[in-house]
Every structure is written in structure tokens, then in C-alpha cells.
Amino acid sequence: MITFLLNQEIRQEVNVSPNMTVLNYLRNHVNKTGTKEGCGSGDCGACTVVLGELVDGKLEYRSVNSCLTFISALHGKQLITVEDLQARDKSLHPVQQAIVDFHGSQCGYCTPGFIMSMFALTKNKPNANKADVMESLAGNLCRCTGYRPIVDSALSLCSEQQIIDQFSELERATIAKLEKIQTEEASLRLGHLTAFSPKNTEDLAKLYKAHPQAKLVAGGTDLALEVTQFHREIETLISVNLVEEMKVCQETEDSLEIGANLPISDAYTLLNKHYPDFGELLHRFASLQVRNQGTIGGNIANASPIGDTPPLLIALDAKIQLRCGAETRVMPIEDYFISYKVTAQQPSEFIEKIIIPKPSSSTFRAYKLSKRLDDDISAVCGAFSIEVKDNNVVSARIAFGGMAATPKRAISCEQTLVGQPWNEETIGKAMEALSNDFEPLSDFRASQTYRSLTAANMLKRYYIETNNTNNLIETRVTSYV
């Protein structure tokens, strides 16, 4: 059984499929059809809902894609849909009224999703600026209205004062209900389908030992596609959603520790503080809805050759802590990837946390190349950590995604740089050396020639940026946004 709040109503669900998404639950089981089904893959935002959850005793709101959220993830949370925004006197919520006042809807199919993203924004950042608005709406697609009136609607809500609505008035009561629910156990079973939701790493490790063929799910932003796009059943799910120990985000004396279950949006502040380029890339990692659920641990375990974070982590010489039962081991992340979708992870072993060294004397930069700025997959992602002393290259760690079957270091390029003068001649030779490291494929995102050329140009960009101390040369497309 799982227990959650549907707006203010306590729901206890037993006889539902663990493979069911929140979108299908809303539309088919409780007849809340305001939440729309669009792409079914987290790209359009038509299905956006908001989850309220307790974090350190406070209620936080997150916009998420209901098409990618398994119903087991609702345990102990509050689910808010577009129907719930209407005030008790039947008047429109201020967010809904803003869309009306600024003519932000034509066909209206995408409107519920936009409204829910805007609702979450007003709760989290009542004094949001235009950049905040654009980021919050980047995961919502509109085909007919045009974005100007939608953005104007959102901007009209931004002020120093938070909007007082029924959710703020009932906040204490909501917190009390959620605190009570969180003490209850959670699991789902329907026929041969099962979903477990352990509450600590010890129970997780035992469950995974007992069910080595189970699929671990954190945010589900990739795994859910098995159900929504490929129409496959997942017989046994083990959700790590309730495992707070794996949501750590902390500094030690010499490293940053990111729990494998920490949502990407919660890792941003710490990573951006020490590595601004990491932070900049996270702004372009999928959409806010995906970042609110997806985890860096999941992005690694997915083992995609175009995952955004692995190249950066490899260049930073990060490590991962793996656990199987009571045993743990730590390995460099570059050793984790064996071949396409094959990793060094053993049966019943899972990623517990990611360990990233704090900045040293090396200079770190990262670049993502994609067809559009927001909510897109990399064609090439490059990360560079190079130390130069007395105009000579002392060390170099360079990694790319999208250039091979796995995220991979550019060893030949690194060797061409180390021990050589930091000048254009050396950079030119290192750019040529990349051809010894990679033979990328051609696909619908980019050709082999394009990938090879742009990867080499990323190294040239790094050289220009690190020598451009007066910022006279602009090299980043984000600077023009």
C-alpha cells in the first residue's frame, strides 16, 4: 500500500499496477483529466503536476512530469493538479488568472502544464526574474500561442510578496498529514508486478540482494520510458525515493559528496559554487521537471554515451562508491564504463554516492553542444581540467560524451599536451590527436565529421577562454540569451 495526499485528500492505494504512471492514475483512476498526455517521454510538459514534499520539516514544491513518474513515488507526498488550483470560492487561482489576462492560451492543450510550472515557480521564487521564468518554463512546449504572452503571464506574478492561496493557508495542516504518512511502510503488488520502497540503505541492500533482477528507480526519468515508450512490463521495481541517506549533499575537507538519490536540482548549488561550468551545464540538463526528479547517480548508472554529467565527472577525477549488501567499494568513475551500456557494476550492487575532488590548481571548463539551448540531448559534451604552470602544461584530464560508445577520456590528446608549452602550436597538435582517441558515429543528431570537428574546436575554445583574461572574446552562446 502507498499513502499520499491528492490535494488535501488522503489516498491509500493497494490494487494499482506498480508500472502505472501518475499521469495514467490521474486520468483513468480519479478522472482528473486536466493533466494532459502529450509526448509520454518528458519532452513537452503537457503532463506537468506539482509534488509537495517535506524537506527538513518544511514543505517544498517541485514541478515534475507525471508521464515519467511511477505511482510508487507519491508515497508521503502531496500531489497537486491543475484542477486543485481553483480557490474554495470557485475563483481562478492567480496563476490561472494571469494566463487569462495576458492571453496566454489559444488551443489550451499545453496550458495546464504551463500553469503548474508557473505555480511551482511562484511558490519557490516569488521574486523570480526573467531568467528564472525562462528556466521554469523550458520544459513546457507550446505550438500555437507563442511564448511571449506566456512569459508575460509568469512575470506578472513575480513580486517580493508570495501569493497567499489555499495551499499557504493549509500549509501547517498539510505538513502534519505528511509527517503522519511518512511513518507508514510503502509497497505495491498487483499480480506478478511488485514495487518496493525501502527507507534506508541497509534495507535497500537486502532487498536488492534478494531480488538481483529488480530495476532500481530514483527519479524514473529514463526508466519510465521502458513502460511509456516501449510498452514493456517491469516485474520488480525497487524505488530508492525514500532513502534519505542517499540524498546527501555535503563538503568534506577535500571533496564534494553527492548522494546517488539526490535530485539534480538539489545538487546545483554545491556544484556551481566550486565548479561554475558544472552549474552552467546543469541549467541545460533536460528540463527543470526532469532535474527535480532525475539524479546524477541515475545519469551515471544509465551508462548512456551521451549522458551529460559523466564527461565532467571523469575530467574532474571523480569516484563513485558502490554497495552490495554490507560491502562497499570505491572506484574512479572512468573505470565504471566498460562498453556500450555495460558497466563494472556487479549483480545486486548499486551506486551509493559520488565523490568529487575540490578544485585544485587545474582550470575546469565544460561545453555542451546540442541542437537547441534548453531541454535537449548532447551531440557532443566536452570537459577539460588542465593545469598550466610557467606556461607549460603540467597535467590534463579531458573527457567527451557523444564521441564513443561510452563517456571516455581523450588519452592521446592529453599526452600531446602534457609537458609542452601552452601555446597555439601545442593546441593544434592536441586537436589533431583527438582523431587517435575517437571515431564517432554518424546519427540523426550529428555526423561523424561534425562531431570530430566540434570536439577539437572545444579544446580551442578552452585555450581561448583561459587566455582571454580581459574577456574581450565572447565564446559562449549562453552569453547572448
C-alpha positions as CSV (number, residue, x, y, z in Angstrom):
1,M,0.0,0.0,0.0
2,I,1.1,3.6,-0.7
3,T,-0.3,6.6,1.0
4,F,-0.3,10.2,-0.2
5,L,-2.3,13.4,-0.4
6,L,-4.3,14.2,-3.6
7,N,-4.5,17.9,-2.9
8,Q,-5.9,17.6,0.7
9,E,-7.4,14.2,0.4
10,I,-5.6,11.2,1.9
11,R,-5.4,8.5,-0.6
12,Q,-4.4,4.9,0.1
13,E,-3.8,2.8,-3.0
14,V,-3.3,-1.0,-2.9
15,N,-4.7,-2.5,-6.1
16,V,-2.9,-0.5,-8.7
17,S,-0.1,-1.6,-11.0
18,P,3.4,-0.6,-9.8
19,N,4.1,0.2,-13.5
20,M,1.3,2.8,-13.6
21,T,2.4,6.4,-14.1
22,V,0.9,9.3,-12.2
23,L,-0.5,10.6,-15.5
24,N,-2.5,7.4,-16.1
25,Y,-3.6,7.3,-12.5
26,L,-5.0,10.8,-12.7
27,R,-6.7,10.4,-16.0
28,N,-8.0,6.8,-15.6
29,H,-8.5,6.2,-11.9
30,V,-9.6,9.5,-10.4
31,N,-10.9,11.2,-13.5
32,K,-8.7,14.3,-13.3
33,T,-8.2,14.9,-17.0
34,G,-6.9,18.4,-16.8
35,T,-3.4,16.9,-16.8
36,K,-2.8,16.2,-20.5
37,E,-0.9,13.4,-22.2
38,G,1.5,14.7,-24.9
39,C,4.7,13.1,-25.8
40,G,4.8,10.5,-23.0
41,S,8.6,11.0,-22.7
42,G,9.1,14.1,-20.6
43,D,9.8,16.5,-23.5
44,C,6.6,18.5,-23.8
45,G,5.5,19.3,-20.3
46,A,1.7,19.0,-21.0
47,C,1.5,16.4,-18.1
48,T,3.3,18.7,-15.6
49,V,2.0,18.4,-12.0
50,V,3.4,19.6,-8.7
51,L,4.6,17.5,-5.8
52,G,4.7,18.9,-2.3
53,E,7.2,17.1,0.0
54,L,8.7,17.5,3.3
55,V,12.4,18.6,3.4
56,D,13.8,19.2,6.9
57,G,10.3,19.7,8.2
58,K,9.4,22.3,5.6
59,L,7.1,21.9,2.6
60,E,8.8,22.2,-0.8
61,Y,7.1,22.2,-4.2
62,R,8.5,20.6,-7.3
63,S,7.2,20.5,-10.8
64,V,7.5,17.1,-12.4
65,N,6.4,15.2,-15.5
66,S,3.6,12.9,-14.4
67,C,4.2,10.7,-17.5
68,L,7.6,9.7,-16.2
69,T,6.6,9.3,-12.5
70,F,5.6,5.9,-11.2
71,I,2.8,6.0,-8.7
72,S,5.0,4.5,-6.0
73,A,7.0,7.8,-6.0
74,L,3.9,9.5,-4.5
75,H,4.2,7.9,-1.1
76,G,4.4,10.5,1.7
77,K,3.9,13.4,-0.8
78,Q,1.2,15.8,-1.8
79,L,0.1,15.6,-5.5
80,I,-1.3,18.9,-6.9
81,T,-3.0,19.1,-10.3
82,V,-4.4,22.0,-12.3
83,E,-7.9,21.2,-11.0
84,D,-6.7,21.8,-7.4
85,L,-5.7,25.4,-8.0
86,Q,-9.2,26.7,-8.1
87,A,-10.0,28.6,-4.9
88,R,-12.6,27.4,-2.5
89,D,-14.9,30.2,-3.7
90,K,-14.6,28.8,-7.2
91,S,-12.5,31.8,-8.4
92,L,-9.4,31.2,-10.5
93,H,-6.0,30.9,-8.9
94,P,-3.8,34.0,-9.5
95,V,-1.7,31.9,-11.9
96,Q,-4.7,30.9,-13.9
97,Q,-6.0,34.5,-14.0
98,A,-2.6,35.7,-15.2
99,I,-2.9,33.4,-18.2
100,V,-6.3,34.8,-19.0
101,D,-5.3,38.5,-18.5
102,F,-2.2,38.2,-20.8
103,H,-3.9,36.0,-23.4
104,G,-1.5,33.1,-22.7
105,S,-3.6,30.3,-24.2
106,Q,-5.0,29.5,-27.6
107,C,-5.8,25.8,-28.2
108,G,-5.2,25.3,-24.5
109,Y,-3.7,21.8,-24.6
110,C,-0.4,22.9,-23.2
111,T,-1.9,25.4,-20.8
112,P,-2.4,23.1,-17.7
113,G,1.3,22.2,-17.8
114,F,2.4,25.8,-18.1
115,I,0.1,26.7,-15.3
116,M,1.6,24.1,-13.0
117,S,5.2,25.1,-13.8
118,M,4.2,28.7,-13.0
119,F,2.5,27.7,-9.8
120,A,5.7,25.9,-8.6
121,L,7.7,29.0,-9.6
122,T,5.5,31.3,-7.5
123,K,5.9,29.0,-4.5
124,N,9.7,28.6,-4.8
125,K,10.7,32.0,-6.1
126,P,8.0,34.7,-5.6
127,N,10.6,37.4,-6.7
128,A,11.7,35.5,-9.8
129,N,13.4,37.4,-12.6
130,K,13.1,36.7,-16.3
131,A,15.9,34.1,-16.3
132,D,14.1,32.2,-13.5
133,V,10.9,32.3,-15.5
134,M,12.6,31.1,-18.7
135,E,14.2,28.2,-16.8
136,S,11.0,27.2,-15.1
137,L,9.1,27.1,-18.4
138,A,11.9,25.5,-20.5
139,G,10.3,22.1,-20.1
140,N,6.9,23.1,-21.4
141,L,6.2,23.2,-25.2
142,C,3.6,25.4,-26.8
143,R,2.9,25.0,-30.5
144,C,0.3,27.8,-31.1
145,T,0.1,30.5,-28.5
146,G,3.7,31.8,-28.7
147,Y,5.8,32.2,-25.7
148,R,5.7,36.0,-25.2
149,P,2.2,36.2,-23.6
150,I,3.0,33.1,-21.5
151,V,6.3,34.6,-20.2
152,D,4.5,37.9,-19.6
153,S,1.9,36.0,-17.6
154,A,4.6,34.5,-15.4
155,L,6.5,37.8,-15.0
156,S,3.3,39.5,-13.8
157,L,3.2,37.2,-10.8
158,C,6.8,38.0,-9.7
159,S,7.0,40.2,-6.7
160,E,8.6,40.3,-3.3
161,Q,5.3,39.0,-1.7
162,Q,4.4,35.4,-2.0
163,I,0.9,34.7,-3.3
164,I,-1.4,33.7,-0.5
165,D,-3.7,30.9,-1.6
166,Q,-5.4,27.9,-0.1
167,F,-2.1,26.0,-0.2
168,S,-0.3,28.6,2.0
169,E,-3.4,28.8,4.3
170,L,-3.4,25.0,4.7
171,E,0.4,24.5,4.9
172,R,0.5,23.5,8.6
173,A,-2.3,21.0,8.2
174,T,-0.6,19.6,5.1
175,I,2.7,19.2,6.9
176,A,1.0,17.4,9.8
177,K,-0.7,15.0,7.4
178,L,2.6,14.3,5.5
179,E,4.5,13.8,8.7
180,K,2.0,11.1,9.8
181,I,2.1,9.4,6.4
182,Q,5.9,9.2,6.4
183,T,5.9,6.8,9.3
184,E,4.0,4.2,7.2
185,E,5.5,1.4,5.1
186,A,5.2,1.5,1.4
187,S,5.0,-1.2,-1.3
188,L,2.8,-2.2,-4.2
189,R,1.8,-5.5,-5.6
190,L,-0.6,-6.4,-8.4
191,G,-0.4,-9.9,-9.8
192,H,3.2,-10.6,-10.8
193,L,4.2,-7.0,-10.6
194,T,5.9,-5.6,-7.4
195,A,7.3,-2.3,-6.2
196,F,9.3,-2.0,-3.0
197,S,10.2,1.3,-1.3
198,P,12.9,0.8,1.4
199,K,13.6,3.6,3.8
200,N,17.3,3.1,4.4
201,T,20.4,1.8,2.6
202,E,20.5,-1.3,4.7
203,D,17.0,-2.4,3.7
204,L,17.7,-1.4,0.1
205,A,20.9,-3.5,0.0
206,K,19.0,-6.5,1.5
207,L,16.1,-6.2,-1.0
208,Y,18.5,-5.9,-3.9
209,K,20.3,-9.0,-2.7
210,A,17.0,-10.9,-2.6
211,H,15.9,-9.5,-6.0
212,P,19.0,-9.1,-8.1
213,Q,16.9,-8.9,-11.3
214,A,14.9,-5.9,-10.0
215,K,15.2,-2.5,-11.6
216,L,16.3,0.3,-9.2
217,V,14.4,3.6,-9.8
218,A,15.2,7.0,-8.4
219,G,13.6,9.7,-10.5
220,G,12.5,7.3,-13.2
221,T,13.0,9.9,-15.9
222,D,14.7,7.3,-18.1
223,L,13.5,4.0,-16.7
224,A,9.8,5.0,-17.1
225,L,10.4,5.1,-20.9
226,E,10.5,1.3,-20.8
227,V,6.8,1.4,-19.9
228,T,5.6,4.6,-21.7
229,Q,7.6,4.2,-25.0
230,F,8.5,0.5,-25.4
231,H,5.4,-0.9,-23.6
232,R,7.4,-3.3,-21.5
233,E,6.5,-4.5,-18.1
234,I,8.9,-4.1,-15.2
235,E,8.2,-7.1,-12.9
236,T,10.1,-5.8,-9.9
237,L,10.9,-2.2,-9.0
238,I,12.9,-1.1,-6.0
239,S,12.4,2.6,-5.5
240,V,15.1,4.5,-3.7
241,N,12.9,7.5,-3.4
242,L,12.6,7.3,0.4
243,V,16.2,6.5,1.2
244,E,17.3,9.8,2.7
245,E,20.9,8.6,3.4
246,M,21.4,8.7,-0.4
247,K,20.3,12.3,-0.7
248,V,23.5,13.7,1.0
249,C,25.0,16.8,-0.4
250,Q,28.0,18.0,1.5
251,E,31.5,19.2,1.5
252,T,34.4,17.4,3.3
253,E,37.8,18.8,3.7
254,D,38.9,17.7,0.2
255,S,35.8,16.6,-1.7
256,L,32.2,17.1,-2.5
257,E,29.9,14.2,-1.8
258,I,26.6,13.8,-3.8
259,G,24.2,11.1,-2.8
260,A,23.1,8.9,-5.7
261,N,19.5,9.6,-4.8
262,L,19.8,13.4,-4.7
263,P,17.7,15.2,-7.3
264,I,19.9,17.1,-9.8
265,S,18.3,20.4,-8.9
266,D,19.4,19.9,-5.3
267,A,23.0,19.3,-6.3
268,Y,23.2,22.5,-8.3
269,T,24.2,25.0,-5.5
270,L,27.1,23.0,-4.2
271,L,28.5,22.1,-7.7
272,N,28.0,25.6,-9.0
273,K,29.8,27.0,-6.0
274,H,33.0,25.0,-6.7
275,Y,32.7,24.4,-10.5
276,P,30.6,27.2,-12.2
277,D,30.8,25.4,-15.5
278,F,29.2,22.3,-14.0
279,G,26.5,24.6,-12.7
280,E,26.0,26.1,-16.1
281,L,25.7,22.7,-17.7
282,L,23.1,21.7,-15.2
283,H,20.9,24.6,-16.3
284,R,20.8,22.9,-19.7
285,F,20.4,19.4,-18.4
286,A,17.0,18.3,-19.8
287,S,14.3,20.5,-18.1
288,L,13.5,21.6,-14.6
289,Q,10.8,18.9,-14.3
290,V,13.4,16.3,-15.1
291,R,16.1,17.8,-12.8
292,N,13.6,17.9,-10.0
293,Q,13.4,14.1,-10.1
294,G,16.4,12.8,-12.0
295,T,19.6,12.1,-10.1
296,I,23.3,12.2,-11.0
297,G,23.5,8.7,-9.8
298,G,20.9,7.7,-12.3
299,N,22.6,9.6,-15.0
300,I,25.8,7.6,-14.4
301,A,24.1,4.2,-13.9
302,N,22.2,4.7,-17.2
303,A,25.6,4.4,-18.9
304,S,24.5,6.4,-21.9
305,P,27.3,7.6,-24.2
306,I,25.6,11.0,-24.3
307,G,24.8,11.4,-20.6
308,D,25.7,15.0,-19.6
309,T,27.4,14.6,-16.3
310,P,29.8,11.6,-16.8
311,P,32.3,13.5,-19.0
312,L,32.5,16.3,-16.4
313,L,33.0,13.8,-13.6
314,I,35.7,11.9,-15.5
315,A,37.6,15.1,-16.2
316,L,37.3,16.0,-12.5
317,D,38.7,12.6,-11.5
318,A,35.5,11.8,-9.6
319,K,34.9,8.5,-7.9
320,I,31.8,6.5,-7.1
321,Q,31.0,4.4,-4.0
322,L,29.3,1.2,-4.9
323,R,27.5,-1.0,-2.3
324,C,26.4,-4.7,-2.4
325,G,24.9,-6.0,0.8
326,A,27.1,-4.7,3.6
327,E,30.2,-4.3,1.4
328,T,31.2,-1.1,-0.3
329,R,34.0,-0.2,-2.7
330,V,35.1,3.0,-4.4
331,M,36.2,3.2,-8.0
332,P,37.2,6.0,-10.4
333,I,34.2,6.8,-12.5
334,E,36.2,6.4,-15.7
335,D,36.6,2.7,-14.8
336,Y,32.9,2.3,-14.4
337,F,32.1,2.4,-18.1
338,I,33.1,-0.8,-19.9
339,S,31.3,-0.7,-23.3
340,Y,28.0,0.5,-24.7
341,K,25.5,0.2,-21.8
342,V,27.9,-2.2,-19.9
343,T,29.4,-1.1,-16.6
344,A,31.6,-2.6,-13.9
345,Q,28.6,-2.8,-11.6
346,Q,28.1,-6.3,-10.2
347,P,24.7,-8.0,-9.6
348,S,22.9,-6.5,-6.6
349,E,25.4,-3.7,-6.5
350,F,24.2,0.0,-6.6
351,I,25.8,3.4,-6.6
352,E,25.6,4.9,-3.1
353,K,27.3,8.3,-3.7
354,I,29.6,10.3,-6.0
355,I,32.8,11.8,-4.6
356,I,34.2,14.8,-6.5
357,P,37.6,16.3,-5.6
358,K,37.5,20.0,-4.7
359,P,39.1,22.4,-7.2
360,S,42.9,22.3,-7.4
361,S,45.3,24.3,-9.4
362,S,43.8,23.0,-12.7
363,T,41.3,25.1,-14.6
364,F,38.0,23.4,-15.4
365,R,35.7,24.1,-18.3
366,A,32.8,22.2,-19.8
367,Y,30.9,22.7,-23.1
368,K,27.6,21.1,-24.3
369,L,26.7,21.1,-28.0
370,S,23.1,20.4,-28.9
371,K,20.6,21.4,-31.5
372,R,18.7,23.8,-29.1
373,L,19.8,25.5,-25.9
374,D,17.3,24.1,-23.5
375,D,15.8,20.6,-22.9
376,D,18.0,18.8,-25.5
377,I,20.4,15.9,-25.6
378,S,24.1,16.5,-26.3
379,A,25.5,15.8,-29.7
380,V,29.0,16.3,-28.1
381,C,29.8,17.2,-24.5
382,G,33.4,18.1,-23.6
383,A,35.1,18.6,-20.2
384,F,38.6,19.9,-19.7
385,S,40.7,20.1,-16.5
386,I,44.2,21.3,-17.4
387,E,46.9,22.7,-15.2
388,V,49.4,25.2,-16.7
389,K,52.5,26.4,-14.7
390,D,55.1,28.7,-16.1
391,N,53.4,28.5,-19.5
392,N,53.9,24.7,-19.6
393,V,51.1,22.1,-19.3
394,V,51.6,20.2,-16.1
395,S,48.6,17.9,-16.2
396,A,45.5,17.4,-18.3
397,R,42.3,15.4,-18.0
398,I,39.9,15.7,-21.0
399,A,36.7,13.7,-21.5
400,F,33.9,13.6,-24.0
401,G,30.4,12.3,-24.4
402,G,28.9,11.6,-27.7
403,M,32.2,10.6,-29.3
404,A,32.3,6.9,-28.4
405,A,30.2,4.0,-27.1
406,T,30.9,5.3,-23.5
407,P,31.9,8.6,-21.9
408,K,35.6,8.5,-22.5
409,R,38.9,10.2,-21.7
410,A,41.0,11.6,-24.6
411,I,44.3,9.9,-23.6
412,S,46.2,10.7,-26.8
413,C,45.1,14.3,-26.7
414,E,46.2,14.6,-23.0
415,Q,49.6,13.1,-23.7
416,T,50.2,15.5,-26.6
417,L,49.5,18.4,-24.2
418,V,51.4,17.4,-21.0
419,G,55.0,18.7,-20.8
420,Q,54.5,21.0,-23.8
421,P,54.3,24.8,-24.0
422,W,50.8,26.3,-23.6
423,N,50.5,27.8,-27.0
424,E,48.6,27.6,-30.2
425,E,51.0,25.1,-31.8
426,T,50.6,22.7,-29.0
427,I,46.8,23.1,-29.1
428,G,46.8,22.4,-32.8
429,K,48.7,19.2,-32.3
430,A,46.4,18.2,-29.5
431,M,43.3,18.9,-31.6
432,E,44.8,16.6,-34.3
433,A,45.5,13.9,-31.6
434,L,41.8,13.6,-30.9
435,S,41.4,11.6,-34.1
436,N,43.5,8.9,-32.3
437,D,41.1,8.9,-29.4
438,F,37.7,8.8,-31.1
439,E,36.0,7.5,-34.2
440,P,32.5,8.8,-33.5
441,L,29.4,7.6,-35.3
442,S,27.0,9.5,-37.5
443,D,23.4,9.6,-36.5
444,F,20.4,12.0,-36.7
445,R,22.0,14.3,-34.1
446,A,25.3,14.8,-35.8
447,S,27.6,13.4,-38.4
448,Q,31.0,11.8,-37.6
449,T,32.8,14.7,-39.3
450,Y,30.8,17.3,-37.4
451,R,31.4,15.6,-34.0
452,S,35.1,15.3,-34.7
453,L,35.4,18.9,-35.8
454,T,33.4,20.4,-32.9
455,A,35.2,18.3,-30.3
456,A,38.5,19.6,-31.5
457,N,37.1,23.1,-31.5
458,M,36.1,22.8,-27.9
459,L,39.7,22.4,-27.0
460,K,40.5,25.5,-29.0
461,R,37.7,27.3,-27.2
462,Y,39.2,26.2,-23.8
463,Y,42.5,27.7,-24.9
464,I,40.9,31.0,-26.0
465,E,38.8,31.3,-22.8
466,T,41.7,30.6,-20.4
467,N,43.9,33.1,-22.2
468,N,41.2,35.7,-22.6
469,T,41.8,37.3,-19.2
470,N,40.2,40.6,-20.3
471,N,37.0,38.9,-21.6
472,L,37.4,40.6,-24.9
473,I,36.3,37.5,-26.9
474,E,32.9,36.0,-26.3
475,T,32.8,32.3,-26.8
476,R,29.5,31.1,-25.2
477,V,26.1,31.1,-26.8
478,T,24.5,31.4,-23.4
479,S,26.0,34.9,-23.1
480,Y,23.7,36.1,-25.7
481,V,20.5,34.8,-24.1
